[in-house]
Amino acid sequence: MRSRWLVLALLWIAFFTAYLDRVNITIAGPTLMKTFGLTPQQFGYVLAAFTAGYALLQVPGGIFADRFGAKRMLVIALLVWSLFTGLTGLATSLGMLLFIRFLFGVGEGLENGAHFRALGDWFSSKERSGASGLFHTALALGPAIAAPVAAHLLRVVGWQALFLFFTIPGIVVAVLIVTLFPGRPPASLEQSEVLPPARGGWQEVLKDPRTWCAFATYLCFNVAFWGFLGWMPSYLNETRHIDLKALGNVASIPYYCGFVGLLALGLLGRSVLYGYRPALVGVSYLLAGLGLFVAFRAADVATSVMGLAGAAFFLYGGFGPFWAIVLDFVPEPFRAAFAGFVNFGGQIGGFFAPIVVGAIVTATKSYSGGFIFMIGALVVAAASAFTLQQMQAQGRVGLRAPV
């Protein structure tokens, strides 16, 4: 019992560190665009370069985690991405930024499968939504804490030193994992009551319609999530005219709401809505789209920030139940590789989102079109999640409805 919570704590710290390093470039975005003379579309390419490297390593990183273990891959990933975080501060051109951020994404791509391998190995079906929700709070608290810290460092020491400073946490966490991560997980865990795992190997899994519903859901969701994560600080600065001094604190508000959403929807997914997790995910995406609509249509800054906060609550909240569904379905021998496959779909959406939003902003001189693009993606993601719920309820893939 104590070991699994230690595992969750270490996974959380590693994921928190990953998001510290992912978000600092969005805070530095306006400064980088001025320094290198970048258009919003070019900066979108910089954001997408990370996602390209991250996406390409999803399945290989999962295969490595299944073969060599979560602990080893977490340590390697932390050291690699910390190196390229620091090297970002040494970039002198757009080309160097693109290359370094791509390799930074490779480093973070190595760790993702290891996280899900460990969650599936150490927590039972009923526990996974809550454990995944707690784990993913790092997605919200990482940016919430990184935003004001990065904004302060940006003002005090400049953007180069900002990235050099952020190499330190990853190295520290790698040492903690080497020292504290437990050995073997429990021999057996309670299996899903409503979503039995697929049988057989990869060929059978790829024939299962649930696989492609999960893939499509996460792909479309990530269009909105990475568009939101990558462009929110620039939107607040350029459209809502929030200056750099206040930007870090204001940009943190939605992330704190995302933290609450993760806890709330994670709890619902492990209790009263355990059998209805796909529908819970779908509803959360629709409400996130509503929050984005309020944000860009608002007449004042306060209402806009409230809309962004509501969007964050539901964008982040869906992570817990969604990944519990994936971990229930995946066959144990290639748990990390399958989670990496689903996340690869998400990163396809994440790769194109910053580019498309940047192109829309550049062409229209407005963020409105970018918001509409993200809202449309959330509607499609919700429809895919509801389809998965319907499959479960009708027993089309051998499932039985929850009692």
N, C-alpha and C positions, 0 to 999 in steps of 0.2 A: 504493500500500500504506500509506504513512505517513498519507495524507489520511484514509483510512477509519477508522483508529484514532483520529485526532484527532476525527473526527465522533462516534465512539462515546463518547469521553471527554466531549465537550461535551454530548451527549445524556444521559449518565449524571449529570453535574453538575446539569443542569436538572431531571431527574427526582428526583434526591436532594433538591434544594431544594423541589420540590413536596411531597414526603413529609415534610420538616421542617414545612411549613406545614399539612399535613393532620393530623398526629398531635398537634400541640401542644394542640388543643382536647380530645382525649381525656384527656390528662394533667390539663388544667384542669377536666375534667368534674365531679368531685366538688365542687370549689370553686364552679364556676358554678351547680351545682344548689342549693348552699346560699345563694349570693348572691342569686339570682333566685327562690328558693323553687320550683324545678322538680322535678317527679316524674321518675322514670326514663323514663316514656313521653314527657313533654315534651322531655326532653333527647334522646330518640330522634328527635323531630321536627327538632331543631337539626342533628343529624348527617345526617338525611335531606335537609335543605334544601340542603346542599352537593351531595349526590348528584343531586338534581333538576336543578340548574343544570349540573352536570358532564355528566349524561346528555343533556340537551337540546342541548348544543353538540357532541356527538360527530360526527354526520354533517356538520353545517355546518362545524365545524372541519376535518374531513377534506377537504371540498370546497375550503375556502380554501387548505389546504396543497397540494392537487393543483394549484390554479390559481396561487397566489402563491409557492409554495416553502416548504420546511420552515423555513429560517432566519428569514424574516420573521415567520412565525406564532409561532415560539418566542419571539422578542423581545417581540412584542405580548402574548402570554399571560403571560410572566414579569412584565411591568410591571402588567398588570391584576390578577393574583391577589395580587401583593405589596401593592398598594393596599388591597385588601379584607381581607388579613390584618391590616394595621395598624388598619383601621377596626373590626375585631372588638373590639379593646381599648377602643373608645369606645362600645360598645353599652350602653344603659341599661334595656333591657326585652327580654322574650322576642320580641316582634315585630321589634325591631331586629336581634336575633341571627339570626332566621330570614331576614330580608331580606339582611343582609350576607353570611351564609354561602351563600345562594343565588347571589349575584353572585360570591363567591369561587369557587364551583363553575363558573360560567360562564367565568371566567378560566382555570381549569385545564382545562376542556373544550376550549378553543381549542388547547391544545398537544398533545393526545394523538395526533391524526392526523398531526401533523408529526413526532413521534417515529417512528411506524411507517412513514411515507413515507421517512424518511431511512434506517431500517434496511433496508427493502426495496430502496432504490436503491443502497446502498453494499455490501451483502453478498449472496453467492450463496446458493442453496438449502441446500447442505450447511453453510454457515457460520452460517445464521440462528439455529439452535437455541442454539449456543454464544454468538453475539453477543447474542441476546435474553436468554439467561440472565445474561450479564455486565451488560447494560443494566438488567435488572430487579433486580439486587442492590441498586440504589438503594432499592427498595421495603422491603428489609430493613434496610439500614444507616441509611436516613433515620430511621425510627422508633427504631432502637436508639440512635442518637446523640441524636435529639431528645428522647427520654423523660427521660434524666437531666438534660440541659440545661434542658428545660422545667420539670422538677420543681424544680431549683435556683432558676431565675428566679422561679418561682411563690412559693417560700418567701421569697426575698430582696426582690423588687420588686413582687410582686402580679400578678394575672392581666392587668390592663390593660397594664402595661409589657411583659409577656411577649409579647403579640401585636404591640406596636409594635416590639420588638426584632427580630422575625422578618420585618419588611419588608426589612431590609438585604440578606440573602443573594440574594434574587431580583433586586434591582437590579444587584448586582455581576455575577451570572451573565449578565444581559441584555447588559451591556457586553462580557463575554468572548465571547459568541456574535457580536455585531456585529463584533468585532475579529478573531476567529480562525476562524470557521466557513468551510470551503472552498467553492469555487464549484460546478462541475459534477461530478456523480457519474460513474462509469465508463459507457461507452457500452453495454456488454452484460455480462451476468453469466450464469453457469451456471444452468440451470433445474432444477427438481425432477425426479428420476428416478422417483419413486413417486407424486407428487401433481401431475399436470399442471394448469396454470392453466385456469380456466373460459374459454370463448370467448364473444365477443359482449359485449353491454352489460348493464345492470342487469337487464333483464327475464329474460335467460337465467340470470344468476347467481341470481336469486331463485327460479327453478324448480329449481335444483340442490339435492338433499337435503343435500349437505354443508354448504351455507350455513346451513340451519336446525339441523343437528346442532351446528355450531360456536356458533350463536346460543344454543341451549338449554343447551349445556354451560357457556358462560361466564355465562349468567344465573344458573343454579343454583349454580355455583361462587361467584359474588360474594355470594350470600345468606350463605354461611358466611364468606367472606373479610372482608366489611365488618362482619358481626356480630362476628367475632373482633377485627378492628382497632378497632372502635368501643367495644366493651364490656369488653375484657380488663383495662384498668387499673381500671375501676370494680369488676369482679368480684374482682380481687385485693385491692382496698381494702375492699370491703364484706363479702365472703364469707370471704376468707382472712385478713382483718384485718391486711394489710400497711400500715403507716403511710406518710404522704406522704413522709417522709424517705427511706425505703427503696424506695418504689414505683418511682421512675424506674429504679433499677438492676435490680430484679427484673423489671420489665416489658420490659427490654432483652434478657433472655436468649433468649426465643423468637425475636426478630428476628435475633439472631446465628445461631441455628440455621437460620432461613430463608435467610440469606446462603449458608450451606454447601449447603443444598438446591438453591438456584439454580445454583450452580456444578456440583454433582454431576449433577443431572438434565439441565442444559443440555449437559454433556459427553456423557452417554449419548445424548441426542437427536441429536447431530451425528456419532455414531460407531456403536457396535454396535446401537443401537436406532433408527437413522435411519428405517428403514422401518416401525417400530412405534411411532411417536410418539403416535398417539391412545391406544393401549393403555397406554403409559407415563403419560400424563396421567390415564387412568382409575384405574390402580393408585395413583397418588400421591394422588388424592382419597379413595379408600377408606382409605388409611393415615392421611390427615389426620383423617378422621372417627373412626378408632380412637384417635388422640391426644386428640381432644376428649372422647371417652367416658372415657378414663383421667383426664383433668383434672378433670371435675366429679364423678366417683365416688371420687376419691382421698380417703383418710382423713387425710392430712397435707399441709402446704403444699409440701414438697419434691417429693412425687410429683405433685401437681397442676401445679406449674411444669414438671416433666419432661414431663407429658402435653401441656401447651401448647407446649413446645419441639418435641416430635415433630410436633404438628399444624402448627406453623409451617414446619418443614423441608419437609413435603410440600405444604402450601398454596402456599408460595412457589416450591417446586421445579417445579411444573407450568407456571409462566409461560413459561419458555424454550421447551420443545417445543410448547406450545399456540400461541404467537404465530408460531412458525416454520411451523406448519401453515397458519395463516391467511394469512401472507405468501406462501406457495407458491401458494395457491389463487387469490388475488386478481389480477385482470387489472391490468397495470401502469398504464394511464392513469388509473384511479381507485383506486389502492392505498390512499391515506390515507382516502378516503371509505368504502371497504369495511371497512377496519379500524375506522373509527369506527362503522359500522353494527353490527359484531359487539360492539364495546365498549359500544354503546348497550344491547344486550341485557343485558350484564353490569351496567350501572348501573341497569337496572330492578330486578334482584335486590338491588343495593346500596342502592337507595332504600328498599325495603320492609324489608330486614333489620333496621336499627336500630329502626324503628318497631315491628315485630312482636316483636323481642326485648325492647324496652322495655315493651311492653304485657304480655307474658308475665311479666316480672319484677315489674311493678307489681301485676298480678292475683294472682300466686302467692306473692309475697314471696320468691322463690327464682330462681336462675339456671338450675336444672336443665332446665326446659322450654325455655329459650332454647338451651341446648346441644343438646337433642334436635332442635329445629327446624333448627339448622345442620347436624347430622349427616345428617338426612334429605335436606337439599338436596344434600349432597355425594354421597350414594348415587345420586340422580337424575342429577347431573352426570357421575358415573362411567359410568352406564348409557348416557348419550348419547355419551360419548367412545368407549366400546366399540362402539357402533353405527357410529360413523365408521370405526373400525378394520375392522369387518366389511365395510363398503362398499368400503373399499380392497382388502381381501383377495379379495373375490368379484368385483371389477371391475364393480360395479353402476353406477358412474358413469364408466366408461371408464378405470379405473385398472388397473395391473398390479401384482401382488404383488412385493415386493422380492426381488432375486436373492440 
